[in-house]
Amino acid sequence: MKNRWRQWKQFRQVLQWSEPPGWTNEHAAKLQSFMTSEVGVTLRYHLRNLHIQNCDRLISSPADLAYHAGHAAGFKSALATLDGMASIVSQPDEQVVGVTDDLEWMRQSA
């Protein structure tokens, strides 16, 4: 038990939450450019193969089903995060006038 407590303390000391830097459309464009480069294409193939392997382990090992399901879901989430970071967000050119809250129409009198 003491060993686990010591490991937990070391883990907490090493990994501290920090506010990530801002992510702009310029960063997304550079990430897209990297992913279409030779190294980026190789990385995408490796990530795809790792995702397939994780799903295969999930299907073929019923003994550790919960562990492998969590691992596969976490890896899939990491891939989705990379995909989301590579998308360029378009900003509206004009300012929105009127109802901005989805439920505001329910509060207005008829």
PDB file as gemmi writes it, atoms N, CA and C in Angstrom:
CRYST1    1.000    1.000    1.000  90.00  90.00  90.00 P 1                      
ATOM      1  N   MET A   1       0.809  -1.192   0.000  1.00  0.00           N  
ATOM      2  CA  MET A   1       0.000   0.000   0.000  1.00  0.00           C  
ATOM      3  C   MET A   1       0.857   1.263   0.000  1.00  0.00           C  
ATOM      4  N   LYS A   2       1.944   1.245   0.764  1.00  0.00           N  
ATOM      5  CA  LYS A   2       2.839   2.396   0.808  1.00  0.00           C  
ATOM      6  C   LYS A   2       3.471   2.654  -0.544  1.00  0.00           C  
ATOM      7  N   ASN A   3       3.761   1.566  -1.263  1.00  0.00           N  
ATOM      8  CA  ASN A   3       4.364   1.704  -2.579  1.00  0.00           C  
ATOM      9  C   ASN A   3       3.414   2.436  -3.535  1.00  0.00           C  
ATOM     10  N   ARG A   4       2.132   2.105  -3.491  1.00  0.00           N  
ATOM     11  CA  ARG A   4       1.149   2.783  -4.346  1.00  0.00           C  
ATOM     12  C   ARG A   4       1.019   4.250  -3.965  1.00  0.00           C  
ATOM     13  N   TRP A   5       1.037   4.532  -2.675  1.00  0.00           N  
ATOM     14  CA  TRP A   5       0.949   5.908  -2.214  1.00  0.00           C  
ATOM     15  C   TRP A   5       2.145   6.708  -2.727  1.00  0.00           C  
ATOM     16  N   ARG A   6       3.327   6.135  -2.667  1.00  0.00           N  
ATOM     17  CA  ARG A   6       4.538   6.797  -3.151  1.00  0.00           C  
ATOM     18  C   ARG A   6       4.454   7.030  -4.663  1.00  0.00           C  
ATOM     19  N   GLN A   7       3.958   6.031  -5.403  1.00  0.00           N  
ATOM     20  CA  GLN A   7       3.793   6.197  -6.847  1.00  0.00           C  
ATOM     21  C   GLN A   7       2.803   7.304  -7.168  1.00  0.00           C  
ATOM     22  N   TRP A   8       1.708   7.368  -6.407  1.00  0.00           N  
ATOM     23  CA  TRP A   8       0.715   8.399  -6.636  1.00  0.00           C  
ATOM     24  C   TRP A   8       1.304   9.786  -6.380  1.00  0.00           C  
ATOM     25  N   LYS A   9       2.089   9.914  -5.302  1.00  0.00           N  
ATOM     26  CA  LYS A   9       2.713  11.201  -4.992  1.00  0.00           C  
ATOM     27  C   LYS A   9       3.681  11.618  -6.090  1.00  0.00           C  
ATOM     28  N   GLN A  10       4.469  10.676  -6.608  1.00  0.00           N  
ATOM     29  CA  GLN A  10       5.385  10.993  -7.691  1.00  0.00           C  
ATOM     30  C   GLN A  10       4.632  11.405  -8.941  1.00  0.00           C  
ATOM     31  N   PHE A  11       3.549  10.720  -9.233  1.00  0.00           N  
ATOM     32  CA  PHE A  11       2.726  11.033 -10.394  1.00  0.00           C  
ATOM     33  C   PHE A  11       2.169  12.449 -10.282  1.00  0.00           C  
ATOM     34  N   ARG A  12       1.665  12.812  -9.103  1.00  0.00           N  
ATOM     35  CA  ARG A  12       1.079  14.133  -8.896  1.00  0.00           C  
ATOM     36  C   ARG A  12       2.135  15.233  -8.981  1.00  0.00           C  
ATOM     37  N   GLN A  13       3.377  14.930  -8.569  1.00  0.00           N  
ATOM     38  CA  GLN A  13       4.416  15.942  -8.614  1.00  0.00           C  
ATOM     39  C   GLN A  13       4.889  16.186 -10.039  1.00  0.00           C  
ATOM     40  N   VAL A  14       4.904  15.168 -10.851  1.00  0.00           N  
ATOM     41  CA  VAL A  14       5.398  15.293 -12.221  1.00  0.00           C  
ATOM     42  C   VAL A  14       4.352  15.936 -13.124  1.00  0.00           C  
ATOM     43  N   LEU A  15       3.116  15.479 -13.031  1.00  0.00           N  
ATOM     44  CA  LEU A  15       2.070  15.953 -13.924  1.00  0.00           C  
ATOM     45  C   LEU A  15       1.189  16.987 -13.242  1.00  0.00           C  
ATOM     46  N   GLN A  16       1.465  18.222 -13.478  1.00  0.00           N  
ATOM     47  CA  GLN A  16       0.652  19.307 -12.956  1.00  0.00           C  
ATOM     48  C   GLN A  16      -0.092  19.957 -14.119  1.00  0.00           C  
ATOM     49  N   TRP A  17      -1.362  20.308 -13.895  1.00  0.00           N  
ATOM     50  CA  TRP A  17      -2.168  20.942 -14.929  1.00  0.00           C  
ATOM     51  C   TRP A  17      -1.632  22.336 -15.207  1.00  0.00           C  
ATOM     52  N   SER A  18      -1.546  22.670 -16.465  1.00  0.00           N  
ATOM     53  CA  SER A  18      -1.170  24.024 -16.857  1.00  0.00           C  
ATOM     54  C   SER A  18      -2.111  24.452 -17.981  1.00  0.00           C  
ATOM     55  N   GLU A  19      -2.379  25.720 -18.050  1.00  0.00           N  
ATOM     56  CA  GLU A  19      -3.277  26.258 -19.067  1.00  0.00           C  
ATOM     57  C   GLU A  19      -2.585  26.157 -20.429  1.00  0.00           C  
ATOM     58  N   PRO A  20      -3.229  25.494 -21.402  1.00  0.00           N  
ATOM     59  CA  PRO A  20      -2.583  25.361 -22.709  1.00  0.00           C  
ATOM     60  C   PRO A  20      -2.557  26.704 -23.444  1.00  0.00           C  
ATOM     61  N   PRO A  21      -1.573  26.902 -24.303  1.00  0.00           N  
ATOM     62  CA  PRO A  21      -1.536  28.151 -25.072  1.00  0.00           C  
ATOM     63  C   PRO A  21      -2.693  28.191 -26.069  1.00  0.00           C  
ATOM     64  N   GLY A  22      -3.004  29.359 -26.551  1.00  0.00           N  
ATOM     65  CA  GLY A  22      -4.104  29.517 -27.502  1.00  0.00           C  
ATOM     66  C   GLY A  22      -3.845  28.765 -28.805  1.00  0.00           C  
ATOM     67  N   TRP A  23      -4.934  28.364 -29.439  1.00  0.00           N  
ATOM     68  CA  TRP A  23      -4.842  27.629 -30.710  1.00  0.00           C  
ATOM     69  C   TRP A  23      -5.611  28.423 -31.752  1.00  0.00           C  
ATOM     70  N   THR A  24      -4.929  28.833 -32.800  1.00  0.00           N  
ATOM     71  CA  THR A  24      -5.547  29.681 -33.811  1.00  0.00           C  
ATOM     72  C   THR A  24      -5.669  28.934 -35.131  1.00  0.00           C  
ATOM     73  N   ASN A  25      -6.288  29.595 -36.094  1.00  0.00           N  
ATOM     74  CA  ASN A  25      -6.404  29.014 -37.428  1.00  0.00           C  
ATOM     75  C   ASN A  25      -5.037  28.854 -38.091  1.00  0.00           C  
ATOM     76  N   GLU A  26      -4.081  29.704 -37.737  1.00  0.00           N  
ATOM     77  CA  GLU A  26      -2.717  29.558 -38.265  1.00  0.00           C  
ATOM     78  C   GLU A  26      -2.101  28.241 -37.786  1.00  0.00           C  
ATOM     79  N   HIS A  27      -2.312  27.916 -36.519  1.00  0.00           N  
ATOM     80  CA  HIS A  27      -1.812  26.644 -35.990  1.00  0.00           C  
ATOM     81  C   HIS A  27      -2.485  25.477 -36.718  1.00  0.00           C  
ATOM     82  N   ALA A  28      -3.793  25.577 -36.923  1.00  0.00           N  
ATOM     83  CA  ALA A  28      -4.525  24.512 -37.612  1.00  0.00           C  
ATOM     84  C   ALA A  28      -4.016  24.331 -39.039  1.00  0.00           C  
ATOM     85  N   ALA A  29      -3.744  25.432 -39.730  1.00  0.00           N  
ATOM     86  CA  ALA A  29      -3.226  25.348 -41.098  1.00  0.00           C  
ATOM     87  C   ALA A  29      -1.843  24.692 -41.122  1.00  0.00           C  
ATOM     88  N   LYS A  30      -1.009  25.029 -40.146  1.00  0.00           N  
ATOM     89  CA  LYS A  30       0.327  24.416 -40.082  1.00  0.00           C  
ATOM     90  C   LYS A  30       0.225  22.923 -39.773  1.00  0.00           C  
ATOM     91  N   LEU A  31      -0.724  22.547 -38.897  1.00  0.00           N  
ATOM     92  CA  LEU A  31      -0.921  21.129 -38.597  1.00  0.00           C  
ATOM     93  C   LEU A  31      -1.423  20.387 -39.831  1.00  0.00           C  
ATOM     94  N   GLN A  32      -2.344  20.995 -40.577  1.00  0.00           N  
ATOM     95  CA  GLN A  32      -2.817  20.386 -41.821  1.00  0.00           C  
ATOM     96  C   GLN A  32      -1.666  20.215 -42.810  1.00  0.00           C  
ATOM     97  N   SER A  33      -0.833  21.236 -42.906  1.00  0.00           N  
ATOM     98  CA  SER A  33       0.319  21.168 -43.804  1.00  0.00           C  
ATOM     99  C   SER A  33       1.264  20.042 -43.390  1.00  0.00           C  
ATOM    100  N   PHE A  34       1.490  19.913 -42.083  1.00  0.00           N  
ATOM    101  CA  PHE A  34       2.355  18.833 -41.598  1.00  0.00           C  
ATOM    102  C   PHE A  34       1.757  17.469 -41.909  1.00  0.00           C  
ATOM    103  N   MET A  35       0.439  17.326 -41.694  1.00  0.00           N  
ATOM    104  CA  MET A  35      -0.194  16.022 -41.908  1.00  0.00           C  
ATOM    105  C   MET A  35      -0.205  15.604 -43.372  1.00  0.00           C  
ATOM    106  N   THR A  36      -0.030  16.557 -44.297  1.00  0.00           N  
ATOM    107  CA  THR A  36       0.044  16.199 -45.713  1.00  0.00           C  
ATOM    108  C   THR A  36       1.484  16.045 -46.190  1.00  0.00           C  
ATOM    109  N   SER A  37       2.452  16.342 -45.317  1.00  0.00           N  
ATOM    110  CA  SER A  37       3.852  16.144 -45.679  1.00  0.00           C  
ATOM    111  C   SER A  37       4.191  14.654 -45.617  1.00  0.00           C  
ATOM    112  N   GLU A  38       5.383  14.313 -46.051  1.00  0.00           N  
ATOM    113  CA  GLU A  38       5.811  12.906 -46.060  1.00  0.00           C  
ATOM    114  C   GLU A  38       5.812  12.307 -44.651  1.00  0.00           C  
ATOM    115  N   VAL A  39       6.338  13.045 -43.691  1.00  0.00           N  
ATOM    116  CA  VAL A  39       6.375  12.568 -42.311  1.00  0.00           C  
ATOM    117  C   VAL A  39       4.961  12.485 -41.742  1.00  0.00           C  
ATOM    118  N   GLY A  40       4.122  13.465 -42.050  1.00  0.00           N  
ATOM    119  CA  GLY A  40       2.752  13.467 -41.558  1.00  0.00           C  
ATOM    120  C   GLY A  40       1.938  12.307 -42.091  1.00  0.00           C  
ATOM    121  N   VAL A  41       2.134  11.977 -43.362  1.00  0.00           N  
ATOM    122  CA  VAL A  41       1.423  10.832 -43.949  1.00  0.00           C  
ATOM    123  C   VAL A  41       1.862   9.545 -43.271  1.00  0.00           C  
ATOM    124  N   THR A  42       3.147   9.412 -43.014  1.00  0.00           N  
ATOM    125  CA  THR A  42       3.652   8.230 -42.301  1.00  0.00           C  
ATOM    126  C   THR A  42       3.065   8.163 -40.896  1.00  0.00           C  
ATOM    127  N   LEU A  43       3.013   9.295 -40.218  1.00  0.00           N  
ATOM    128  CA  LEU A  43       2.424   9.343 -38.886  1.00  0.00           C  
ATOM    129  C   LEU A  43       0.957   8.937 -38.919  1.00  0.00           C  
ATOM    130  N   ARG A  44       0.209   9.424 -39.906  1.00  0.00           N  
ATOM    131  CA  ARG A  44      -1.210   9.070 -40.019  1.00  0.00           C  
ATOM    132  C   ARG A  44      -1.381   7.565 -40.204  1.00  0.00           C  
ATOM    133  N   TYR A  45      -0.539   6.938 -41.034  1.00  0.00           N  
ATOM    134  CA  TYR A  45      -0.625   5.482 -41.224  1.00  0.00           C  
ATOM    135  C   TYR A  45      -0.334   4.741 -39.922  1.00  0.00           C  
ATOM    136  N   HIS A  46       0.669   5.215 -39.168  1.00  0.00           N  
ATOM    137  CA  HIS A  46       0.979   4.574 -37.892  1.00  0.00           C  
ATOM    138  C   HIS A  46      -0.166   4.745 -36.893  1.00  0.00           C  
ATOM    139  N   LEU A  47      -0.734   5.940 -36.818  1.00  0.00           N  
ATOM    140  CA  LEU A  47      -1.853   6.170 -35.913  1.00  0.00           C  
ATOM    141  C   LEU A  47      -3.060   5.327 -36.297  1.00  0.00           C  
ATOM    142  N   ARG A  48      -3.322   5.222 -37.594  1.00  0.00           N  
ATOM    143  CA  ARG A  48      -4.439   4.390 -38.052  1.00  0.00           C  
ATOM    144  C   ARG A  48      -4.219   2.934 -37.679  1.00  0.00           C  
ATOM    145  N   ASN A  49      -3.013   2.431 -37.893  1.00  0.00           N  
ATOM    146  CA  ASN A  49      -2.708   1.038 -37.563  1.00  0.00           C  
ATOM    147  C   ASN A  49      -2.795   0.797 -36.057  1.00  0.00           C  
ATOM    148  N   LEU A  50      -2.350   1.761 -35.256  1.00  0.00           N  
ATOM    149  CA  LEU A  50      -2.469   1.620 -33.801  1.00  0.00           C  
ATOM    150  C   LEU A  50      -3.935   1.592 -33.377  1.00  0.00           C  
ATOM    151  N   HIS A  51      -4.764   2.395 -34.022  1.00  0.00           N  
ATOM    152  CA  HIS A  51      -6.200   2.389 -33.716  1.00  0.00           C  
ATOM    153  C   HIS A  51      -6.815   1.031 -34.063  1.00  0.00           C  
ATOM    154  N   ILE A  52      -6.434   0.483 -35.207  1.00  0.00           N  
ATOM    155  CA  ILE A  52      -6.933  -0.838 -35.612  1.00  0.00           C  
ATOM    156  C   ILE A  52      -6.472  -1.908 -34.635  1.00  0.00           C  
ATOM    157  N   GLN A  53      -5.215  -1.834 -34.197  1.00  0.00           N  
ATOM    158  CA  GLN A  53      -4.705  -2.801 -33.227  1.00  0.00           C  
ATOM    159  C   GLN A  53      -5.445  -2.709 -31.902  1.00  0.00           C  
ATOM    160  N   ASN A  54      -5.731  -1.481 -31.448  1.00  0.00           N  
ATOM    161  CA  ASN A  54      -6.468  -1.313 -30.200  1.00  0.00           C  
ATOM    162  C   ASN A  54      -7.868  -1.902 -30.305  1.00  0.00           C  
ATOM    163  N   CYS A  55      -8.530  -1.668 -31.425  1.00  0.00           N  
ATOM    164  CA  CYS A  55      -9.867  -2.234 -31.618  1.00  0.00           C  
ATOM    165  C   CYS A  55      -9.808  -3.756 -31.709  1.00  0.00           C  
ATOM    166  N   ASP A  56      -8.759  -4.281 -32.335  1.00  0.00           N  
ATOM    167  CA  ASP A  56      -8.601  -5.735 -32.438  1.00  0.00           C  
ATOM    168  C   ASP A  56      -8.376  -6.356 -31.065  1.00  0.00           C  
ATOM    169  N   ARG A  57      -7.548  -5.704 -30.231  1.00  0.00           N  
ATOM    170  CA  ARG A  57      -7.333  -6.202 -28.870  1.00  0.00           C  
ATOM    171  C   ARG A  57      -8.634  -6.177 -28.075  1.00  0.00           C  
ATOM    172  N   LEU A  58      -9.424  -5.151 -28.290  1.00  0.00           N  
ATOM    173  CA  LEU A  58     -10.708  -5.035 -27.601  1.00  0.00           C  
ATOM    174  C   LEU A  58     -11.622  -6.198 -27.963  1.00  0.00           C  
ATOM    175  N   ILE A  59     -11.645  -6.553 -29.224  1.00  0.00           N  
ATOM    176  CA  ILE A  59     -12.520  -7.629 -29.685  1.00  0.00           C  
ATOM    177  C   ILE A  59     -12.005  -9.000 -29.267  1.00  0.00           C  
ATOM    178  N   SER A  60     -10.686  -9.187 -29.299  1.00  0.00           N  
ATOM    179  CA  SER A  60     -10.131 -10.528 -29.117  1.00  0.00           C  
ATOM    180  C   SER A  60      -9.746 -10.880 -27.685  1.00  0.00           C  
ATOM    181  N   SER A  61      -9.909  -9.976 -26.725  1.00  0.00           N  
ATOM    182  CA  SER A  61      -9.510 -10.313 -25.353  1.00  0.00           C  
ATOM    183  C   SER A  61     -10.655 -10.035 -24.382  1.00  0.00           C  
ATOM    184  N   PRO A  62     -11.561 -10.994 -24.230  1.00  0.00           N  
ATOM    185  CA  PRO A  62     -12.694 -10.767 -23.330  1.00  0.00           C  
ATOM    186  C   PRO A  62     -12.302 -10.728 -21.854  1.00  0.00           C  
ATOM    187  N   ALA A  63     -11.118 -11.243 -21.508  1.00  0.00           N  
ATOM    188  CA  ALA A  63     -10.716 -11.267 -20.092  1.00  0.00           C  
ATOM    189  C   ALA A  63     -10.476  -9.852 -19.556  1.00  0.00           C  
ATOM    190  N   ASP A  64      -9.822  -9.021 -20.330  1.00  0.00           N  
ATOM    191  CA  ASP A  64      -9.521  -7.647 -19.920  1.00  0.00           C  
ATOM    192  C   ASP A  64     -10.355  -6.660 -20.718  1.00  0.00           C  
ATOM    193  N   LEU A  65     -11.623  -6.949 -20.858  1.00  0.00           N  
ATOM    194  CA  LEU A  65     -12.486  -6.156 -21.721  1.00  0.00           C  
ATOM    195  C   LEU A  65     -12.563  -4.696 -21.277  1.00  0.00           C  
ATOM    196  N   ALA A  66     -12.741  -4.444 -20.003  1.00  0.00           N  
ATOM    197  CA  ALA A  66     -12.876  -3.064 -19.511  1.00  0.00           C  
ATOM    198  C   ALA A  66     -11.596  -2.266 -19.758  1.00  0.00           C  
ATOM    199  N   TYR A  67     -10.452  -2.877 -19.510  1.00  0.00           N  
ATOM    200  CA  TYR A  67      -9.176  -2.193 -19.719  1.00  0.00           C  
ATOM    201  C   TYR A  67      -8.988  -1.842 -21.187  1.00  0.00           C  
ATOM    202  N   HIS A  68      -9.188  -2.836 -22.057  1.00  0.00           N  
ATOM    203  CA  HIS A  68      -8.969  -2.610 -23.488  1.00  0.00           C  
ATOM    204  C   HIS A  68     -10.007  -1.653 -24.069  1.00  0.00           C  
ATOM    205  N   ALA A  69     -11.229  -1.675 -23.550  1.00  0.00           N  
ATOM    206  CA  ALA A  69     -12.250  -0.729 -24.007  1.00  0.00           C  
ATOM    207  C   ALA A  69     -11.853   0.695 -23.626  1.00  0.00           C  
ATOM    208  N   GLY A  70     -11.363   0.869 -22.413  1.00  0.00           N  
ATOM    209  CA  GLY A  70     -10.910   2.196 -21.987  1.00  0.00           C  
ATOM    210  C   GLY A  70      -9.719   2.675 -22.785  1.00  0.00           C  
ATOM    211  N   HIS A  71      -8.794   1.766 -23.051  1.00  0.00           N  
ATOM    212  CA  HIS A  71      -7.612   2.123 -23.828  1.00  0.00           C  
ATOM    213  C   HIS A  71      -8.003   2.513 -25.244  1.00  0.00           C  
ATOM    214  N   ALA A  72      -8.869   1.738 -25.881  1.00  0.00           N  
ATOM    215  CA  ALA A  72      -9.303   2.033 -27.247  1.00  0.00           C  
ATOM    216  C   ALA A  72     -10.068   3.349 -27.298  1.00  0.00           C  
ATOM    217  N   ALA A  73     -10.916   3.595 -26.312  1.00  0.00           N  
ATOM    218  CA  ALA A  73     -11.684   4.840 -26.279  1.00  0.00           C  
ATOM    219  C   ALA A  73     -10.765   6.042 -26.064  1.00  0.00           C  
ATOM    220  N   GLY A  74      -9.775   5.897 -25.212  1.00  0.00           N  
ATOM    221  CA  GLY A  74      -8.824   6.984 -24.982  1.00  0.00           C  
ATOM    222  C   GLY A  74      -8.009   7.297 -26.215  1.00  0.00           C  
ATOM    223  N   PHE A  75      -7.568   6.261 -26.913  1.00  0.00           N  
ATOM    224  CA  PHE A  75      -6.783   6.465 -28.123  1.00  0.00           C  
ATOM    225  C   PHE A  75      -7.639   7.118 -29.201  1.00  0.00           C  
ATOM    226  N   LYS A  76      -8.890   6.679 -29.313  1.00  0.00           N  
ATOM    227  CA  LYS A  76      -9.804   7.271 -30.285  1.00  0.00           C  
ATOM    228  C   LYS A  76     -10.053   8.740 -29.957  1.00  0.00           C  
ATOM    229  N   SER A  77     -10.161   9.062 -28.677  1.00  0.00           N  
ATOM    230  CA  SER A  77     -10.347  10.456 -28.266  1.00  0.00           C  
ATOM    231  C   SER A  77      -9.128  11.300 -28.623  1.00  0.00           C  
ATOM    232  N   ALA A  78      -7.941  10.739 -28.467  1.00  0.00           N  
ATOM    233  CA  ALA A  78      -6.723  11.471 -28.827  1.00  0.00           C  
ATOM    234  C   ALA A  78      -6.693  11.753 -30.326  1.00  0.00           C  
ATOM    235  N   LEU A  79      -7.094  10.776 -31.130  1.00  0.00           N  
ATOM    236  CA  LEU A  79      -7.143  10.979 -32.579  1.00  0.00           C  
ATOM    237  C   LEU A  79      -8.187  12.033 -32.938  1.00  0.00           C  
ATOM    238  N   ALA A  80      -9.321  11.999 -32.270  1.00  0.00           N  
ATOM    239  CA  ALA A  80     -10.366  12.994 -32.527  1.00  0.00           C  
ATOM    240  C   ALA A  80      -9.888  14.393 -32.141  1.00  0.00           C  
ATOM    241  N   THR A  81      -9.092  14.486 -31.085  1.00  0.00           N  
ATOM    242  CA  THR A  81      -8.550  15.778 -30.673  1.00  0.00           C  
ATOM    243  C   THR A  81      -7.603  16.320 -31.736  1.00  0.00           C  
ATOM    244  N   LEU A  82      -6.730  15.464 -32.258  1.00  0.00           N  
ATOM    245  CA  LEU A  82      -5.833  15.894 -33.334  1.00  0.00           C  
ATOM    246  C   LEU A  82      -6.625  16.338 -34.552  1.00  0.00           C  
ATOM    247  N   ASP A  83      -7.657  15.585 -34.888  1.00  0.00           N  
ATOM    248  CA  ASP A  83      -8.493  15.930 -36.029  1.00  0.00           C  
ATOM    249  C   ASP A  83      -9.183  17.268 -35.808  1.00  0.00           C  
ATOM    250  N   GLY A  84      -9.683  17.481 -34.603  1.00  0.00           N  
ATOM    251  CA  GLY A  84     -10.332  18.748 -34.293  1.00  0.00           C  
ATOM    252  C   GLY A  84      -9.374  19.919 -34.315  1.00  0.00           C  
ATOM    253  N   MET A  85      -8.142  19.694 -33.871  1.00  0.00           N  
ATOM    254  CA  MET A  85      -7.157  20.767 -33.868  1.00  0.00           C  
ATOM    255  C   MET A  85      -6.726  21.143 -35.281  1.00  0.00           C  
ATOM    256  N   ALA A  86      -6.862  20.212 -36.224  1.00  0.00           N  
ATOM    257  CA  ALA A  86      -6.466  20.485 -37.601  1.00  0.00           C  
ATOM    258  C   ALA A  86      -7.562  21.187 -38.393  1.00  0.00           C  
ATOM    259  N   SER A  87      -8.767  21.289 -37.819  1.00  0.00           N  
ATOM    260  CA  SER A  87      -9.846  21.941 -38.561  1.00  0.00           C  
ATOM    261  C   SER A  87      -9.778  23.450 -38.368  1.00  0.00           C  
ATOM    262  N   ILE A  88      -9.976  24.148 -39.454  1.00  0.00           N  
ATOM    263  CA  ILE A  88      -9.946  25.610 -39.428  1.00  0.00           C  
ATOM    264  C   ILE A  88     -11.350  26.106 -39.136  1.00  0.00           C  
ATOM    265  N   VAL A  89     -11.451  26.937 -38.124  1.00  0.00           N  
ATOM    266  CA  VAL A  89     -12.742  27.458 -37.693  1.00  0.00           C  
ATOM    267  C   VAL A  89     -13.010  28.759 -38.431  1.00  0.00           C  
ATOM    268  N   SER A  90     -14.151  28.822 -39.087  1.00  0.00           N  
ATOM    269  CA  SER A  90     -14.496  30.059 -39.782  1.00  0.00           C  
ATOM    270  C   SER A  90     -15.270  30.966 -38.833  1.00  0.00           C  
ATOM    271  N   GLN A  91     -14.875  32.192 -38.778  1.00  0.00           N  
ATOM    272  CA  GLN A  91     -15.507  33.176 -37.916  1.00  0.00           C  
ATOM    273  C   GLN A  91     -16.554  33.939 -38.725  1.00  0.00           C  
ATOM    274  N   PRO A  92     -17.701  34.210 -38.138  1.00  0.00           N  
ATOM    275  CA  PRO A  92     -18.705  34.983 -38.871  1.00  0.00           C  
ATOM    276  C   PRO A  92     -18.223  36.416 -39.105  1.00  0.00           C  
ATOM    277  N   ASP A  93     -18.497  36.936 -40.298  1.00  0.00           N  
ATOM    278  CA  ASP A  93     -18.066  38.287 -40.645  1.00  0.00           C  
ATOM    279  C   ASP A  93     -18.924  39.354 -39.990  1.00  0.00           C  
ATOM    280  N   GLU A  94     -20.192  39.053 -39.777  1.00  0.00           N  
ATOM    281  CA  GLU A  94     -21.080  40.052 -39.212  1.00  0.00           C  
ATOM    282  C   GLU A  94     -21.512  39.646 -37.809  1.00  0.00           C  
ATOM    283  N   GLN A  95     -21.898  40.611 -37.058  1.00  0.00           N  
ATOM    284  CA  GLN A  95     -22.312  40.360 -35.688  1.00  0.00           C  
ATOM    285  C   GLN A  95     -23.752  39.855 -35.677  1.00  0.00           C  
ATOM    286  N   VAL A  96     -24.033  38.909 -34.806  1.00  0.00           N  
ATOM    287  CA  VAL A  96     -25.367  38.331 -34.699  1.00  0.00           C  
ATOM    288  C   VAL A  96     -26.259  39.292 -33.935  1.00  0.00           C  
ATOM    289  N   VAL A  97     -27.430  39.577 -34.508  1.00  0.00           N  
ATOM    290  CA  VAL A  97     -28.391  40.470 -33.870  1.00  0.00           C  
ATOM    291  C   VAL A  97     -29.645  39.668 -33.567  1.00  0.00           C  
ATOM    292  N   GLY A  98     -30.171  39.811 -32.383  1.00  0.00           N  
ATOM    293  CA  GLY A  98     -31.396  39.102 -32.024  1.00  0.00           C  
ATOM    294  C   GLY A  98     -31.105  38.005 -31.024  1.00  0.00           C  
ATOM    295  N   VAL A  99     -31.868  36.940 -31.130  1.00  0.00           N  
ATOM    296  CA  VAL A  99     -31.791  35.839 -30.175  1.00  0.00           C  
ATOM    297  C   VAL A  99     -30.520  35.045 -30.409  1.00  0.00           C  
ATOM    298  N   THR A 100     -29.702  34.916 -29.354  1.00  0.00           N  
ATOM    299  CA  THR A 100     -28.485  34.114 -29.455  1.00  0.00           C  
ATOM    300  C   THR A 100     -28.565  32.848 -28.624  1.00  0.00           C  
ATOM    301  N   ASP A 101     -29.443  32.833 -27.648  1.00  0.00           N  
ATOM    302  CA  ASP A 101     -29.627  31.661 -26.802  1.00  0.00           C  
ATOM    303  C   ASP A 101     -30.645  30.742 -27.460  1.00  0.00           C  
ATOM    304  N   ASP A 102     -30.366  29.454 -27.489  1.00  0.00           N  
ATOM    305  CA  ASP A 102     -31.278  28.502 -28.128  1.00  0.00           C  
ATOM    306  C   ASP A 102     -32.653  28.476 -27.481  1.00  0.00           C  
ATOM    307  N   LEU A 103     -32.727  28.753 -26.204  1.00  0.00           N  
ATOM    308  CA  LEU A 103     -34.003  28.690 -25.498  1.00  0.00           C  
ATOM    309  C   LEU A 103     -34.637  30.059 -25.295  1.00  0.00           C  
ATOM    310  N   GLU A 104     -34.038  31.099 -25.831  1.00  0.00           N  
ATOM    311  CA  GLU A 104     -34.570  32.449 -25.638  1.00  0.00           C  
ATOM    312  C   GLU A 104     -35.965  32.592 -26.237  1.00  0.00           C  
ATOM    313  N   TRP A 105     -36.238  31.911 -27.331  1.00  0.00           N  
ATOM    314  CA  TRP A 105     -37.557  32.011 -27.959  1.00  0.00           C  
ATOM    315  C   TRP A 105     -38.674  31.524 -27.030  1.00  0.00           C  
ATOM    316  N   MET A 106     -38.325  30.633 -26.074  1.00  0.00           N  
ATOM    317  CA  MET A 106     -39.327  30.145 -25.143  1.00  0.00           C  
ATOM    318  C   MET A 106     -39.660  31.202 -24.099  1.00  0.00           C  
ATOM    319  N   ARG A 107     -38.723  32.100 -23.816  1.00  0.00           N  
ATOM    320  CA  ARG A 107     -38.931  33.113 -22.792  1.00  0.00           C  
ATOM    321  C   ARG A 107     -39.683  34.334 -23.320  1.00  0.00           C  
ATOM    322  N   GLN A 108     -39.666  34.519 -24.632  1.00  0.00           N  
ATOM    323  CA  GLN A 108     -40.325  35.689 -25.209  1.00  0.00           C  
ATOM    324  C   GLN A 108     -41.841  35.506 -25.190  1.00  0.00           C  
ATOM    325  N   SER A 109     -42.520  36.608 -24.956  1.00  0.00           N  
ATOM    326  CA  SER A 109     -43.986  36.525 -24.965  1.00  0.00           C  
ATOM    327  C   SER A 109     -44.497  36.505 -26.398  1.00  0.00           C  
ATOM    328  N   ALA A 110     -45.588  35.783 -26.607  1.00  0.00           N  
ATOM    329  CA  ALA A 110     -46.124  35.600 -27.953  1.00  0.00           C  
ATOM    330  C   ALA A 110     -46.844  36.793 -28.491  1.00  0.00           C  
TER     331      ALA A 110                                                      
END                                                                             
